[in-house]
Amino acid sequence: MIRLLQLNKAEVSFVLTDDKRIHQLNKLYRGKDRPTDVLAFAMHEGEFGALAGHVLGDVIVSVPTARKQAQSRRTPVLDEVTMLLAHGLLHLLGWDHDTVAKDRRMRAETARLCAAAAPVVAPANARPSSRSSRSKAAADRVLSRNPSGSRRPRRGKVQ
């Protein structure tokens, strides 16, 4: 995603957390007393946005909410988390979905980013490398637990 958007010099943090923590952040920064799937804290917005430099901001995803959404959509959890990361990244870049036309464009761009992030499928007769097996196992471990974000989000507009 980063390469596709040509953001090689940009800094962004992606945090996978649980519903309790994202609920706290959603209440504190958006005044919404419930968990949500993704929050984006853009550093280029607000009073000190000009000082952000290469720092885009933070994208925070609730893994339990992503898991529930994936189950209801009958998609893999990794696909749902990837979509939420792409969605949050686009918010950091100023994208919004407050109109039907903007929503359509943002959904298309999110799909494009997800396609770019999708693993390359090896031919059926190819043996998986030990590295790809380790990477998949690590991703499965991360997505199967409820990690909690340990650092406080930076100031910025919440999407």
Backbone bond lengths (Angstrom), bond angles and torsions (degrees), N, CA, C in turn:
res aa  C-N    CA-C-N  psi(-1)  N-CA   C-N-CA  omega(-1)  CA-C   N-CA-C  phi
1 M - - - 1.450 - - 1.523 110.36 -
2 I 1.321 115.37 -46.99 1.463 120.40 -178.43 1.527 109.74 -60.76
3 R 1.330 116.83 -45.59 1.461 121.50 -179.59 1.528 110.44 -64.50
4 L 1.321 117.75 -43.92 1.459 122.12 -179.38 1.528 111.17 -60.01
5 L 1.320 116.77 -39.33 1.462 121.26 -180.00 1.529 112.95 -84.68
6 Q 1.326 116.21 1.19 1.464 122.73 -179.41 1.528 111.55 55.82
7 L 1.323 114.70 49.67 1.462 121.70 -179.33 1.524 110.82 -111.64
8 N 1.312 117.12 34.82 1.464 121.45 -174.46 1.523 113.55 -58.26
9 K 1.323 118.63 -29.34 1.463 121.29 -179.55 1.525 112.42 -95.95
10 A 1.303 117.15 -2.82 1.461 121.23 -178.02 1.519 111.13 -79.47
11 E 1.322 114.95 152.20 1.460 121.49 174.82 1.519 108.17 -114.05
12 V 1.309 115.05 131.13 1.461 121.22 177.55 1.520 107.48 -146.12
13 S 1.317 116.06 143.66 1.464 117.91 175.00 1.520 108.40 -111.15
14 F 1.324 114.77 139.42 1.451 122.48 175.67 1.523 106.57 -116.05
15 V 1.317 116.25 124.25 1.458 121.80 -178.02 1.518 108.78 -120.20
16 L 1.328 116.07 126.57 1.458 121.73 172.45 1.518 106.81 -99.51
17 T 1.331 116.97 126.43 1.454 120.54 -174.81 1.518 110.46 -137.66
18 D 1.323 115.63 -169.76 1.464 120.53 179.78 1.531 110.29 -109.88
19 D 1.332 115.98 174.93 1.471 120.68 -177.56 1.525 112.37 -64.95
20 K 1.333 117.43 -35.19 1.462 119.78 -179.09 1.533 110.88 -61.34
21 R 1.321 116.18 -47.61 1.476 119.75 -177.61 1.525 111.76 -69.31
22 I 1.334 118.07 -42.64 1.457 119.12 -178.89 1.526 110.75 -69.17
23 H 1.346 116.50 -29.30 1.461 121.35 175.02 1.530 109.32 -62.72
24 Q 1.329 116.70 -46.15 1.469 121.14 178.55 1.529 110.58 -58.93
25 L 1.316 116.34 -46.61 1.467 120.22 -178.83 1.524 111.50 -66.47
26 N 1.320 117.20 -40.44 1.457 121.67 179.71 1.534 110.43 -63.30
27 K 1.321 116.25 -39.77 1.467 120.71 178.42 1.528 111.01 -69.20
28 L 1.312 116.37 -45.24 1.457 121.56 -177.34 1.530 112.55 -66.10
29 Y 1.325 117.85 -46.05 1.454 121.08 -171.95 1.523 114.59 -97.48
30 R 1.336 117.49 -22.52 1.466 119.07 -178.04 1.519 112.50 -120.11
31 G 1.337 117.64 -7.04 1.454 120.78 -179.30 1.522 113.47 71.12
32 K 1.326 117.24 19.70 1.465 121.83 -179.36 1.522 108.36 -107.97
33 D 1.328 115.66 116.51 1.455 122.15 -172.82 1.528 111.63 -87.63
34 R 1.319 115.47 61.87 1.463 121.74 178.59 1.524 108.56 -164.43
35 P 1.323 116.37 157.86 1.471 118.37 174.75 1.529 109.60 -70.04
36 T 1.298 115.51 161.16 1.459 122.10 175.94 1.521 107.37 -137.43
37 D 1.318 116.98 174.56 1.464 118.87 -177.93 1.519 112.94 -85.31
38 V 1.328 117.83 -38.90 1.468 120.78 -176.80 1.526 110.28 -148.94
39 L 1.322 115.40 142.61 1.461 122.81 172.58 1.523 107.80 -125.74
40 A 1.314 115.84 144.22 1.470 120.94 177.24 1.519 108.50 -126.62
41 F 1.313 116.52 125.09 1.457 122.93 178.57 1.528 107.61 -110.45
42 A 1.324 115.84 100.26 1.462 121.43 -175.92 1.521 110.89 -84.66
43 M 1.313 116.46 127.96 1.458 121.36 -179.33 1.528 112.77 -82.23
44 H 1.313 118.33 -20.69 1.465 120.92 -177.18 1.520 112.34 -84.70
45 E 1.311 117.95 4.01 1.453 122.14 178.67 1.511 109.17 -110.38
46 G 1.312 116.06 163.02 1.452 120.36 176.94 1.516 112.73 88.84
47 E 1.294 113.93 -175.77 1.463 122.71 -173.13 1.529 114.01 -58.20
48 F 1.317 118.01 -37.00 1.458 121.24 -175.71 1.530 112.87 -109.91
49 G 1.313 117.12 21.10 1.457 122.53 -177.50 1.516 114.08 -56.69
50 A 1.318 116.80 -33.81 1.460 120.74 -178.43 1.527 112.16 -67.20
51 L 1.315 117.28 -18.14 1.462 121.11 -178.42 1.531 113.10 -89.53
52 A 1.320 117.57 -2.61 1.466 121.51 -172.66 1.524 113.52 -69.99
53 G 1.314 117.75 -24.26 1.460 119.38 -179.06 1.512 112.06 60.57
54 H 1.330 116.42 -128.19 1.469 121.64 -179.11 1.534 113.29 -84.35
55 V 1.330 117.03 -0.19 1.457 120.53 -177.02 1.532 109.61 -83.67
56 L 1.335 116.10 114.94 1.463 120.63 179.16 1.520 111.72 -79.98
57 G 1.328 117.04 -42.74 1.456 120.10 -179.30 1.513 111.95 141.63
58 D 1.339 114.83 -154.97 1.456 122.06 -174.16 1.524 110.52 -125.37
59 V 1.319 115.69 139.60 1.463 122.43 172.83 1.511 106.67 -118.62
60 I 1.322 116.65 123.80 1.455 121.97 -176.84 1.521 108.56 -118.67
61 V 1.323 116.47 125.46 1.467 122.61 -176.88 1.522 109.40 -119.71
62 S 1.331 116.07 132.94 1.456 121.12 172.83 1.526 108.61 -86.18
63 V 1.328 115.98 114.79 1.462 120.60 -179.52 1.529 111.58 -66.98
64 P 1.349 119.51 -42.49 1.469 117.65 178.29 1.541 112.82 -61.11
65 T 1.326 117.17 -39.93 1.467 119.63 177.81 1.519 109.91 -66.98
66 A 1.320 116.90 -41.36 1.466 120.36 177.05 1.527 110.18 -60.48
67 R 1.324 116.64 -40.58 1.469 120.69 179.75 1.533 110.04 -62.29
68 K 1.342 117.30 -44.90 1.476 121.11 179.31 1.524 110.60 -62.03
69 Q 1.329 116.05 -44.48 1.466 120.12 -179.83 1.528 111.14 -64.50
70 A 1.318 116.27 -39.74 1.469 120.29 178.56 1.530 110.46 -62.91
71 Q 1.322 116.04 -42.14 1.469 119.32 178.90 1.522 110.70 -62.95
72 S 1.332 117.08 -43.22 1.466 118.91 -178.53 1.532 111.90 -69.11
73 R 1.318 117.09 -28.99 1.475 121.07 178.38 1.528 112.27 -90.57
74 R 1.341 114.70 -7.05 1.473 120.86 -177.82 1.531 111.24 58.86
75 T 1.328 114.42 47.70 1.463 121.05 176.54 1.527 108.28 -125.94
76 P 1.321 117.61 159.51 1.469 120.01 176.51 1.534 111.52 -64.29
77 V 1.321 116.02 146.07 1.470 121.14 179.65 1.529 110.28 -58.40
78 L 1.318 116.99 -39.91 1.459 119.93 -179.50 1.533 111.11 -60.16
79 D 1.319 117.91 -38.68 1.466 120.95 177.44 1.524 111.34 -64.44
80 E 1.331 116.84 -40.21 1.466 121.14 179.99 1.528 110.30 -66.99
81 V 1.325 117.00 -44.78 1.472 120.61 178.96 1.529 109.73 -63.08
82 T 1.313 117.56 -42.20 1.463 121.39 178.06 1.514 110.87 -59.85
83 M 1.335 116.66 -43.86 1.461 120.84 178.81 1.528 110.64 -62.30
84 L 1.328 117.12 -42.47 1.470 120.27 -179.96 1.527 111.31 -66.93
85 L 1.323 117.11 -37.54 1.473 120.06 176.39 1.524 110.37 -64.11
86 A 1.322 117.36 -42.73 1.469 121.30 178.29 1.525 110.25 -63.74
87 H 1.317 116.55 -44.66 1.464 121.84 179.95 1.533 110.55 -59.40
88 G 1.333 115.74 -47.81 1.462 119.76 178.89 1.510 112.45 -64.06
89 L 1.325 117.56 -40.13 1.460 121.52 177.74 1.524 110.83 -60.36
90 L 1.313 116.90 -41.90 1.467 119.54 178.01 1.525 111.39 -63.44
91 H 1.331 117.69 -37.62 1.468 119.56 175.50 1.527 110.57 -61.33
92 L 1.334 117.61 -39.37 1.470 120.06 178.25 1.521 111.28 -61.50
93 L 1.322 116.53 -28.52 1.468 121.86 -179.31 1.518 112.53 -89.23
94 G 1.337 116.57 4.31 1.464 120.00 175.81 1.516 115.56 98.69
95 W 1.317 117.93 -0.16 1.460 120.71 178.07 1.529 109.25 -69.48
96 D 1.341 115.70 150.43 1.453 120.66 175.81 1.516 108.91 -146.00
97 H 1.323 116.57 168.31 1.461 121.38 -179.10 1.517 110.17 -133.50
98 D 1.344 115.29 42.52 1.459 120.17 -176.80 1.529 113.75 -85.67
99 T 1.311 118.45 -1.65 1.464 122.38 172.62 1.525 107.83 -133.27
100 V 1.311 116.41 163.60 1.462 120.21 179.85 1.526 110.59 -61.02
101 A 1.321 116.92 -43.08 1.473 120.63 -178.82 1.525 111.07 -65.25
102 K 1.331 117.56 -44.01 1.466 120.80 178.86 1.524 110.63 -65.56
103 D 1.335 116.43 -39.00 1.450 120.63 178.73 1.529 110.70 -62.23
104 R 1.312 116.57 -42.86 1.473 121.11 179.27 1.525 110.41 -61.91
105 R 1.347 116.75 -45.45 1.473 120.10 179.71 1.524 111.46 -65.85
106 M 1.335 116.48 -40.14 1.465 119.54 -178.67 1.528 110.44 -67.88
107 R 1.321 117.92 -39.45 1.469 120.72 177.16 1.527 110.77 -62.47
108 A 1.328 116.43 -40.67 1.471 120.02 179.33 1.530 110.63 -65.49
109 E 1.320 117.05 -42.23 1.463 120.20 179.53 1.527 110.99 -68.86
110 T 1.310 117.09 -37.23 1.461 120.75 175.96 1.525 110.07 -61.07
111 A 1.316 116.55 -44.13 1.471 120.57 178.55 1.528 110.93 -62.74
112 R 1.323 117.16 -38.99 1.470 121.35 178.80 1.528 110.34 -63.69
113 L 1.330 116.93 -43.02 1.464 120.98 178.59 1.523 111.19 -65.90
114 C 1.315 117.01 -40.47 1.470 120.53 178.66 1.524 110.62 -63.69
115 A 1.321 116.88 -39.86 1.464 120.44 178.24 1.523 110.12 -62.88
116 A 1.332 116.76 -39.23 1.462 120.79 179.96 1.526 111.04 -68.31
117 A 1.324 116.57 -29.45 1.469 120.70 -178.38 1.525 112.93 -87.06
118 A 1.317 116.91 -12.05 1.467 120.59 -177.01 1.522 110.20 -65.48
119 P 1.319 116.53 141.61 1.471 119.32 178.19 1.526 110.48 -65.73
120 V 1.300 114.99 148.00 1.453 120.60 176.71 1.526 107.28 -75.29
121 V 1.317 116.02 128.61 1.465 120.67 -179.18 1.520 108.73 -85.73
122 A 1.328 115.59 123.78 1.465 121.16 -179.70 1.523 109.63 -76.77
123 P 1.318 117.01 152.97 1.470 119.70 175.21 1.530 110.27 -57.50
124 A 1.312 116.65 153.21 1.467 122.21 -175.72 1.526 112.78 -58.09
125 N 1.335 118.30 -31.46 1.457 120.53 -177.49 1.526 113.40 -88.53
126 A 1.325 117.74 -1.83 1.466 120.55 -178.71 1.532 109.97 -85.22
127 R 1.331 115.62 141.22 1.454 120.91 175.96 1.516 109.04 -84.47
128 P 1.337 118.73 135.52 1.469 119.40 177.47 1.527 109.95 -67.46
129 S 1.305 116.19 141.66 1.460 119.57 177.28 1.519 109.05 -74.58
130 S 1.310 116.29 156.86 1.460 119.40 179.46 1.519 110.42 -63.53
131 R 1.339 117.33 -30.36 1.460 120.82 179.79 1.524 110.87 -65.81
132 S 1.350 117.31 -46.41 1.457 119.07 -179.07 1.523 110.79 -66.75
133 S 1.320 118.17 -33.93 1.462 120.77 177.01 1.520 110.28 -65.78
134 R 1.338 116.38 -41.82 1.467 120.02 177.77 1.519 110.07 -64.62
135 S 1.340 118.44 -42.00 1.460 121.59 -179.11 1.516 110.78 -63.03
136 K 1.325 117.10 -43.39 1.459 120.70 179.31 1.525 109.89 -64.71
137 A 1.311 117.21 -42.27 1.463 120.35 179.60 1.528 110.37 -62.82
138 A 1.318 116.98 -40.91 1.468 120.59 178.77 1.520 110.66 -64.69
139 A 1.321 117.02 -43.50 1.468 120.67 178.64 1.522 110.77 -62.89
140 D 1.330 116.85 -41.29 1.461 120.69 178.61 1.530 110.85 -62.53
141 R 1.346 116.54 -40.75 1.467 119.73 178.83 1.520 110.76 -63.35
142 V 1.331 117.30 -44.54 1.464 121.12 -178.49 1.517 110.19 -62.61
143 L 1.322 117.20 -43.16 1.454 120.24 -176.27 1.523 113.25 -77.78
144 S 1.321 118.25 -15.56 1.456 119.66 -177.56 1.522 112.70 -89.28
145 R 1.315 117.93 -10.45 1.456 119.36 178.22 1.527 109.51 -111.51
146 N 1.284 116.16 174.60 1.459 121.86 -179.79 1.519 109.72 -107.14
147 P 1.348 117.84 81.89 1.462 119.20 179.94 1.523 110.61 -68.30
148 S 1.304 116.28 152.78 1.458 118.84 177.58 1.512 109.18 -119.59
149 G 1.313 115.36 139.34 1.460 120.88 178.11 1.507 109.52 -70.31
150 S 1.311 117.26 128.69 1.454 119.31 -175.54 1.519 112.98 -100.62
151 R 1.334 118.42 -12.23 1.454 117.05 -179.47 1.512 110.35 -113.40
152 R 1.275 114.99 150.85 1.454 122.27 -177.49 1.528 109.06 -77.93
153 P 1.320 117.67 137.51 1.469 119.95 179.07 1.517 111.51 -62.55
154 R 1.294 114.94 148.78 1.469 120.02 175.79 1.513 109.58 -70.44
155 R 1.322 115.66 161.88 1.453 119.25 175.24 1.503 109.62 -65.35
156 G 1.276 116.29 144.30 1.451 120.83 178.21 1.498 109.80 164.28
157 K 1.295 115.86 170.24 1.449 120.91 179.64 1.519 109.12 -73.80
158 V 1.300 115.99 135.18 1.455 121.61 177.97 1.505 108.37 -95.34
159 Q 1.318 115.74 133.64 1.472 119.80 178.03 1.484 109.80 -94.10
